[in-house]
């Protein structure tokens, strides 16, 4: 067998469970049409629960139609871009589906993003309307002179959809607890509930086509490295159909899923929101994924599907007050976004008696490409699993990216499938470099064993993933170099039992002049969100470099514990 046929023969198909085919007969149906169908077939099924407030599928579709009409009144047309800067609350879901069925494009933005990130993403995507939360609305209003296309701002509050028992405490104590604020009056700024209550209940026919662009999903939130990934309705729909074919033991209209993963990240958007709505499941919305809240929601609502990132699983294990052995409703635990440490997996299995199904993906692939087979008897520790149906994979040499490498040898993982992006927004050169002949080059170094299971060895791009957030060292380095006392710097990732990874900054100061860590932290806070600020600053006389002057990141990372700071 030659090297090319190692991957073309798809040895992983032999590992597929009974009943799962290597190819799917896809329905040509968009995500918004899934909602329409399930609102008809399961009108009384609860779709969303937020703080005890429930909305069924019929009501969700009605609200979605109302919001589509609202956007239409604002002259939003097919192909226009709408920014959604919201946590996991009911208006985030309604906005998403209201935009999609209108044929417009969604750009989700992390509410914790810096003003610089928000400005860049809104201008790069040419968003014309922003839907946001009152807590950050005044920031958006102040930013508007620098936002090229924004015409209207719509804001909602955490108290817009609450059970009666929680409405009065929210209205009386919300400002004192800093969970609501007054929004400054400004032209073109509208309150969410005021807009929807004045609209007629008219059904809205979806005008989006299967090949239309659905979302621009930004990869990192920085003006230097952030890229808008262009995902179509085709990508998003086929992704959830791949997941549905994989987990056939989950029943349409019968499951309940925890919504702790943020929808402004593609992992949460696809594996929670899209996946759940396409199957008429109930989503428990959690804007803040604290371990106690996750645990209480699972037990209270008898949650059957739990998708989390490894740091969330570790947080559950570390919370001594939680007895995970008492959870008896969950059929499926899923992990993604970053590597799941073996120690975490073993501890979780010991406490719960359940394993965690680990997967792999990237924003450019909607995101899931690999996942462990359900109920696989022989656990492959450290493996990301095998490719989903209709997903082709190869591991190619690191030098040319053209020749396939043998079993067990490391190389760059490249992928082809229906979930692969159309390209990067406004970046034709980077698109052509990333996608070649339909294959996306992941920049991840991987191996495949003889059974067709894949393993990620390292990343070519040194990206840092902390609590599911993506941090690019270059952005932080460029910011630190703006400080007048910083001569050189290198930011590297380092394992953390609680956060998955943390960012550590190695600093060489001008003339080795002392500088306080607090000064650097305060400097960073003015420019980037808190989660991107390095957790440690270590000061050196010089940075290790190779013969051509390139900083040796691995040396810094490996010797971090033995590094002797200068001050």
Phi, psi and omega in degrees: 000124179281168185298321181301319184285345177305318184264327179294332178281354175048067182299340181293339182298331178296340181269356181295136176296159178304137178093350179256117181273162180282350177221154185240141172271092190288143169280136177273073185225132181281166179300319180293330177286331171301316179299314180301315181295317182285334174294331178279316185278331182228058187299327184266355178292132179291125180268314186227141172229123178231116180053033180091349179278127187247141175230126179274176185294324178296317180291321178299318179293321178298315179295322178298317178297318179299318182290325175299318177295323177300313179296324178297321178295334175274010176069029175284132182241168179304131180095344176293154183253137180237129178272133178239111182244078187219151169281188181283084177229170185302314179299333177296319180290314180298316179301312183304308183286328176296322178290314183299314184287344174281347183087006177275177186246134180266135167235106177281136179231135178298123179300340179275001181295153176288163177302322181296318178294315181298314180301314182298312185292322179291321179285321179297323180273351182060042179295137182257339179224146177237132171250124187214186182257148180304328184296336178240004184297321180296326174298317180294320178299317178294330180282339192305325177301338180260359179264112194297317190249354187292125180251321182230149174235127179245129181236147176236176178229162177295342182264003183294330180227094179223152172299156183306321184294341182255350184292314183294313176302323180295315182293329182274324189245357186303314182290324179295324179274000178061038175249005171202152177218168175278135179266133179296142177288134180201156180295136176077017178251128188230146175276132184308304187292330177293323179293314186288328185286342180265008183256149179284155177274085180243133178295140181247118179285133179293132180249005180280141177261160186299328182265001179291156174289134180257312184217154164252112183254111183281142191275326189219342179076046177215144182292336182274320188243346185296135179231136176274110179280125183268111179244135183264170172300324176303310179303308186293319181292313181292330176299311181291330177289328173296314180296319180295324179289332183283318182251070185288345179283350175275133190257136177301132176078004187238347189261165176227129186239143179276130181259060180269332177287130183294139181287344177281359169253143186296330178299312178291321182299313185279311189276349176246292188295301182296316182298316182291312183295324180293340181247011177059046177260168176267133177250126174268110185278125178233102179297327178240111185278059176289142183303322178296320179293320178298312181299313181297319181294319179300314182286321184291319186254009178052053182296137182251344181230127183232096172266124181218165171270159183307323180298327178289320176297318179296321179296321177297317181293324185281345181277099189297339182283347184263130177258094184293340180292343181276353178283119183233006184261344190281128176264333187211123170254130181238141176230143178197187177084325178203170183295137175269116182296140182299323180297321178295316180299313182297318180295322180292316179299319181297320183281324188253337186080003180243146174270171177247126179277114183265144178226179180218148176187184177208155183309321182292356181235022168074006358247351196279130174238326181234150177198150177292140178297139178296140177060028178290125189287320182262099183293130177259093184298132180087355181272146174272000178100208183233161183296145174292163177308143179067014180252116177264144181221148173218158171240118187246162182297148185284341183281306185255337183071020184244323185266132177289143179262157182291170174310135172082349181267141183284149176192185180275131178282125175237149192221146174224137179177173183291345180270358183285138185302163174281338181149188176261140179294127176060021182225068183298323181294313180293327177297315182291332178282331183273321180249118181232119181054036179087352180265131175265130179269113192280342187066015174257134178272128187217169171227161173230134178272179186290344177273355180091013177270141185254151181223131176271126182264314185196172176250139179283338188255004174060023179295145179254132177243113182237117182054035179085353178270147181261131180233124176264120182304323184300320180298315181292321179298314180298323178293314181298326180291346176285343178288132185297340182265354183265123180266311179219155177204154174215127180253126182233163177268152179213137183300142177224129181296335183262325187251359183086298174216154172232159176264131177240131181254124172264130189237134166246119184269162177296122181058025182054032179290132180299147176214138181279142179302320181301324179296320178290320178298313179298324178296318180292322183302333181284343189240331185225157178294159188299325184292345179269349182286130179306143179282337179219149174237119179245133187254130182235160175284328177203158178264142177292136183222158176272188187294339180257011175089006180279134180294133180270091183299319183297323178297317178297315182295314184290333184255014184303318182289341182253004182290135177257105180294153180280334180195000000 
